[in-house]
């Protein structure tokens, strides 16, 4: 059953039907440069679309346009000051990231994009579980097991790869290079998770929420997260990227990710041609595959621009989010099992179309 607040225009119904009748949840035949209309007949924004009154004030407009660069700059300033003061790199990076998380939370509370996207207590409990288990604990485990194992194999084989990285460059240059290269790897990995049925089942966990807010950026199945780690972290650890450069990358990765998934009412303007922010990423979580099969960039949008998958309509707003099966299980432990049930992301719609 479609959510009660859905726009039921013919275009909307036709596009949603694609997912229910498509192959493997996300039909392979949907063109990536989504040929959706960008006019009045397109799906309209459902429900309560008004932000708090602050967006009509000068201060509200300043927050909408300036909060993203301001919070990101503050996070990097905290990181740099703490590093200069001799604080351990891990503590410095987490202090910066937690400051960013606190400010994004405040923005969501005071100036939300959609008030109906505010999470329920159950949402928060589930997403905090994902955040702690999948985004914090699992990478630590993978770092210990995978890096040591592969490093030993390379050492035994007499292969030295640490000379491939420009260690003599400034930390900022190394972090920026890592950002560009890691995003290229993650871009193609993300497209694969949308294209292939066996991979989409795991990625459907990330697309299952019906609303976006910053904490559900961490909602990933551990198998997908492990594969991601092999693309955007492991190669750089193996070539010997230093701790400071890795930490600087982590600060951007985390704070940008919080904003990307947030319910913050923001306007990034020209930055929408550089970073994968919330205005772009909301479309990636659309229920309509012609819209969600776009904007694959993890931190940057430049690879989407290059490969023709950047998608940001100018005259309408994203409609319902999530999977066509609105009864897809949402609990933490339940979602550890859902990837092993074929077609679960579109089960209800398939039944209705028999």
N, C-alpha and C positions, 0 to 999 in steps of 0.2 A: 504493500500500500504506500502511495506517495504521501509525504508529510502534508498535513492539513493546510499549511500556509503556502503550498506550491502555487506558482503561476501555472495555469492550465491552458495557456495559449497553444494553438496547433503546433507551432515551432517547438515549444518546450516539450510537449508530449512526444513529438516525433523524435527529438534528440534523446530524451530519456529512454525511449523504447529501444534505441540502438544498443544501450548497455544490456538491457534485459534479454535481447535476442542475439547479442553478439557472441563472438568466440572468446572464451576464457576471460570473462569479466571485462576486459578492455579489448574491443575488436581491433584486429591488426589492420583492417582496411581503412580506418579513420585517418584522413590526411592530417599530418602534423601541423601544417599551417591552417589551423581550424577555420573552415570556411563558414563561420557563423555570422549572421547579419549583425551589423553594429548600428541599428536604428530602433525606432519606436516599437517595431513588432517583435523584437528580441525579448527573451525572458526578462521579466522585471524583478527588482529586488523585493523579496518577501518580507512580511512581518514589520516589526518596528525598526525602521531604518534611521531614526533620528538619534544623533549623539546627544550628549548633555549640552545644555545651553552654552557652554563655554566656547564652542566652535563659532559662535556668532560674535564673540568679543575679540578685541585685539589680542589679549593674552591667549585665548583659545586658538586663534589662527597662528600665533607664534609657536605654540606647543605643537600643533599639527605639522607645521613646516620645519621646525627646528629641533624637535626632540630627538629624532634619530641621530643626526650628526653630533648633537650636543652630548647625548648619553654615550655614544661610541667614543667620542673624544675624551670624555671624562674617564671612561674605563681605561683607555690607554694611558692617560695622565697618571692615574692611580698606579697602574702597573709600572710605569717608568720611574715614578717617585719611590716606590717601595723597592724596586730593584737597585736604584741608586743608593738607597739607605742600607743595603746589604741584606734585605729580607729574602728568604729562600724563594726561588723562582715559583715553586708550587703555591706557596702562600700568597705571593704577589699576584699571580694570575687568578687565583680563586677569589681574592678580595676584589679585584676588578670586575670579575664576572658576576659575583653576588651583588655588587653595587648596581650593575646593569639590570639584573633581575628585579631588584627592589624598585628601581625607577620605572621599568616597564610595567610592573604590577600597579604602581601608583597611576601611571598613565591610563591603564585599562579601567581602573576604578573611577577616575575623574573624567575621562574623555574617551569612552568606548566607541568603536566603529558601529557595533550593533548591541543594544542592551540585551537582546535575547540570546546573545552568545556568551553571556556570563555563565560560568560553570556551576554545576550543582555540587554539593559535598561529595557525592559518589564519583563525579568526574575528577575532582581534585584528588581524592584518595587513590583512584586508579592511576592517574597520570603521575602523581608523586612516586608511586610504586615503580612505574616504568622509568621515570627519571633516575631514581636511585639505583635500580637494578641494571638497567640497560645502558644508561648514559654515563654512570659513574663507576659502578662495580665491574661490569663486563669489560670495558676498555682496560682497566687496571689488570684484570686477569689475562686478557689477550696480550697486553704488553709484556707481561712476565713470561707467558708460555710461548707465544709465537716468535717474539724477537729472539729469545735465547735459543730456541730450536733452530730457526733459520740461520742465525748468526753462526752457530756451531757447524751447520752443514756447509755454509760458505767457507768457513775457516778450514774445515777438513778437506774441502775441494781446492783450496789454495786460491780462492776467488776474493779479490779485494775490490769493493765497490764504493768505499768511502771517499775515493778521490773524484767521484762524479759530481760532488756537490761543491759549490763555490763558498767554502768556509771563510774565506778572507773578506767577503763582502759584509757590509753593515747588517745588523740584525733586521732592520726594517726591510732591506732589500731581500734578504733570505726569506723572511715571512711572506712578503709579497709574491716572490717566485713560487713558494710553496702553495700559496692561495690559488694562483693561476693554474698550476699543474694539477693540484689535487682536485680542483673543480672540473677540469677537463676529464679526469678519470671518473669522478662521481657523476658527471653529466651522462656519459655513455652507460655507466652502470645503472643509473636511474631509468634511462630509456629502456634498458633491457628488462628491468623489473616491471615496467608497464607493458612490454610487448609479449613476453613469454609467460604462458600459463603457469608453469611450475614456479616461476619467480613472483608473478603477480599475487599468488595466494599468500605469500609472506608480506608483500608490500600492502596488501589490502588492509592489514592491521593498522597501518599508518593512516590510511584514508577512511577508516571507519567512523571517526567522530563527526557529529552533525554540527559542530561549532568549532571555531578556532579561538584559542587563547594560549598564552605563551608556554604554559607547562606541558601542553600536549605535543610540543615539538619533540619530546623524548619518546613518543609512542611508536616503538619499532619492535618487531619480533627479534629475539636474540640471534637467530640465524641470519637475518638480513643485516643486523648491526655488525655481526662478525665479518660478513662479506664487505660491508662498507669500510670497516677498519683496514682490510687488506688493500683497499684502493686509496684511501685518503690519509692514512697514518703510517702503516707499516712500511711502505717503500721509502718514506722520508726518514724514518728511524733507522732503517738498514743502511742508508747512504750516509748516515752520521750527522744529520741535521742537529745542531746543538739545542740544548734545553731552552735557552732564551728565545730562539727563533720559533721553536715548537710552541712555547708558551704564548708568544705574541700572536701566532696563528690561532691558537685556542681562544684567546680573548675575542678576536674578531668573529671566529666561528660561532662562539657561544652567544655573544650579545646580538650579532646580526640574526642568529637563529631565533632568539627570543622575540625580536621584533617581527621577523618573517612570519611567525605563527601567531602573532599577537592579535588581540582584539583592540588594538590602539587605532584611533582615528588619526592617520598621518597622511601627509602628501610629500612624497620624496622628490617630485619634480624631475630634473635632469638625472638625479641619481638612479632613477628607474631604468636608465640605459647602462648602468654599471653594476649595481647590486641587485640580488634577488630579494626584494623586500616584500612587505605585506601586501601592497597593492597588486603585485604580480602573483604572489604565491596563493592568494585566495582563489584565483582562477584554477590553479592546479588542484585544488580540493573540491572543485565543482562536481556535482553528481553527473554532469553531462560529459561523456568521454571526449567529444570534440573540443571541449574546453580544458578538461583536466589532463589530456595528453599533450601538454605544453608546459613551458616554464620549468624545465628540469634542473636548472642550476641550483647548486647547494648554497653557495654564497654569492656568486656572480651571475649576471644574466648575459654576459658577453658571448658565451658559447651558444646559448639559445639564439641570440641575434645572428651569429655566424651560420648556424645550421638550420635556421628557419623555424624555430619553435618558440620564439618570444611571442607572447599573446597578452595584450592589454587593451581591451575595448575602451573607447573614450566616452561613449554616450549611454552606458548602462552599467549596472552593478551585478556582481555574481549572485546567482540564485541559491537553491538548496545545496548543501554540502554533503559529502559522505558517499556511501555505497547505495546502490539501488535497493538492496535489501535493508530496509530500515530496522529490521529485527536482528541484524547481524550482532552476535554477542559482543559486549563491550568490556567485560571484566578482565582483569589482569591474567588470572590463571586460565580463564576460558580462552583468551586469545593466544595462549601458548599452543592451543590445539586447533584453532580454526584453520590454519593454513593446510591442514591435512584433510580437509573436507572440500572436495571439488565443487566449484560453482556456488559456494555459500554466499559470496558477495552479491549474487543476483537471484538467490533461490526463490524469494517471494514473488518477484516480478515474473519469473519463468512460470510459476504456478498459475498466475493470473492470466497469462497469455495462452494457456492451453485451450 
